[in-house]
Amino acid sequence: MDKHSKITLVAIIVIIIPFAYSILNIYAAEQLQFRWSDQNKFNYFALSNNGDVEFCNALPYWTSFKKFEITIFYDLEDKGTFTIQPLTINPLSHATQNGIFHSEEFNVAQYLFMQLDFEFNGGPIRLDPNKMHVVVNIDTPIIGMIPYSTSMQYSGFDFNQIMNGKNFDC
């Protein structure tokens, strides 16, 4: 192998490594498990008052995200967003990070969340819980510069079950 071939091979490897790491990070973000840090005590009203979320990285390599957002919709109207800032999680481990809730109509969102929490805990139905949807966005930029977001959508009840720690591997 001549000198130019070696230089070309090294250059290709140097270029591929950051992209491979980014692809692994995107895959890890899609596999990331999360729940409310106070197990079995999640409710939407608590989410509206900020709090901690526990993340589980069940993969054998580091994962990180730039932003983790939980946006809650009722009847297709945005009721607020819970945002968690950057976090890196070690392989096969868990980490807890604080989040902040923001809403344009904070009091309306809290009233709605209290009513839906009551319904999810067996109370009489006054508001249609099927109109509640939760979208989770995880921003994991490719090579730190190219924006990339993973989105997952849940029903209000399914998200409640996830945040209460069902199916958490850590």
C-alpha positions in Angstrom: 0.0 0.0 0.0 1.5 3.3 -1.0 1.6 6.5 1.0 -1.5 8.1 -0.7 -3.6 5.1 -0.2 -2.8 5.1 3.6 -3.6 8.8 3.8 -6.9 8.2 2.0 -7.8 5.3 4.2 -7.1 7.3 7.4 -9.1 10.3 6.1 -12.1 8.0 5.3 -11.9 6.5 8.8 -11.7 10.0 10.4 -14.8 11.1 8.5 -16.8 8.0 9.1 -16.3 7.8 12.9 -18.3 11.0 13.8 -21.2 9.9 11.6 -21.2 6.4 13.0 -21.2 7.8 16.5 -24.1 10.1 15.6 -26.1 7.3 14.1 -25.6 5.2 17.2 -26.7 8.2 19.3 -29.9 8.6 17.3 -30.6 4.8 17.7 -29.9 5.1 21.5 -32.3 8.1 21.7 -35.0 6.1 20.1 -34.4 3.2 22.6 -34.1 5.6 25.6 -36.5 4.7 28.5 -37.9 7.3 30.8 -40.2 7.6 33.8 -41.0 10.1 36.6 -38.3 9.9 39.2 -40.8 9.4 42.1 -41.9 5.9 41.0 -45.7 5.3 40.7 -46.4 8.8 41.7 -46.6 10.5 38.4 -49.5 12.7 37.5 -49.9 15.5 35.0 -50.4 18.1 37.7 -47.0 17.2 39.2 -45.5 17.5 35.7 -47.0 21.0 35.4 -45.1 22.0 38.6 -41.7 20.9 37.2 -39.9 17.8 38.5 -37.3 15.1 37.8 -37.4 12.5 35.1 -35.2 9.3 35.3 -33.7 8.0 32.0 -32.4 4.5 31.4 -29.8 3.8 28.8 -30.0 0.0 28.3 -27.4 0.0 25.5 -23.7 -0.7 25.9 -22.6 2.8 24.7 -23.1 6.4 25.8 -26.1 8.3 24.7 -26.8 12.0 24.8 -29.4 14.4 23.8 -29.5 18.2 23.4 -33.1 18.6 24.4 -36.0 16.4 25.6 -39.4 17.8 25.3 -42.8 16.5 26.4 -45.6 18.5 24.7 -49.2 17.8 25.9 -52.2 18.4 23.6 -55.8 18.3 24.5 -58.4 18.4 21.7 -55.4 19.3 19.3 -54.5 22.4 21.4 -51.1 22.7 22.9 -51.5 22.8 26.7 -47.8 23.1 27.6 -44.3 21.7 27.2 -42.0 20.1 29.8 -38.4 20.6 28.8 -35.2 18.9 29.9 -31.9 20.3 28.9 -28.8 18.4 27.6 -27.9 15.1 29.3 -25.3 12.4 28.6 -26.0 8.9 30.0 -23.4 6.3 30.6 -23.7 2.8 29.1 -26.1 0.4 30.9 -27.0 3.0 33.5 -29.6 5.6 34.4 -29.6 9.3 35.2 -32.0 11.8 36.6 -32.5 15.3 35.2 -34.8 18.2 36.2 -37.3 19.6 33.8 -39.3 22.8 33.6 -42.9 23.1 32.4 -44.1 26.1 30.4 -47.6 26.9 29.2 -49.2 30.0 27.6 -52.4 29.2 29.7 -50.8 27.8 32.9 -53.9 27.8 35.1 -56.1 26.2 32.4 -53.4 23.5 31.9 -53.3 22.8 35.6 -57.1 22.5 35.9 -57.2 20.2 32.9 -54.4 18.1 34.3 -56.0 17.8 37.7 -59.3 16.6 36.1 -57.5 14.1 33.8 -55.4 12.8 36.7 -58.6 12.2 38.7 -60.1 10.3 35.7 -57.0 8.2 35.2 -57.2 7.2 38.9 -60.7 5.9 38.6 -62.8 9.0 39.0 -65.9 9.8 37.0 -65.2 11.0 33.4 -66.1 14.7 32.8 -63.5 15.4 30.0 -62.8 12.9 27.2 -59.4 11.4 28.0 -59.2 10.2 24.4 -58.6 13.8 23.3 -55.3 14.0 25.2 -52.1 13.2 23.3 -48.5 13.5 24.4 -45.6 14.1 21.9 -42.1 13.4 23.1 -39.3 15.0 21.0 -35.7 14.2 21.6 -33.1 16.4 19.8 -29.9 14.6 19.0 -27.9 16.6 16.5 -25.8 14.7 13.9 -22.1 15.4 14.5 -23.2 18.2 16.9 -24.4 20.5 14.1 -27.1 19.0 11.9 -30.4 19.1 13.7 -32.2 15.8 14.1 -35.2 15.1 16.2 -36.9 11.8 17.2 -40.6 12.1 17.9 -42.9 9.6 19.6 -46.7 10.1 20.2 -48.7 8.5 23.0 -52.2 8.7 24.3 -52.6 10.4 27.6 -53.3 7.1 29.4 -50.3 5.3 27.8 -48.0 8.1 28.7 -49.2 8.1 32.3 -48.3 4.3 32.4 -44.8 5.0 31.0 -44.1 7.8 33.5 -45.2 5.6 36.4 -42.4 3.2 35.6 -44.0 0.3 33.7 -41.4 -1.6 31.6 -38.3 0.2 32.9 -35.1 -1.9 32.5 -32.7 0.0 34.9 
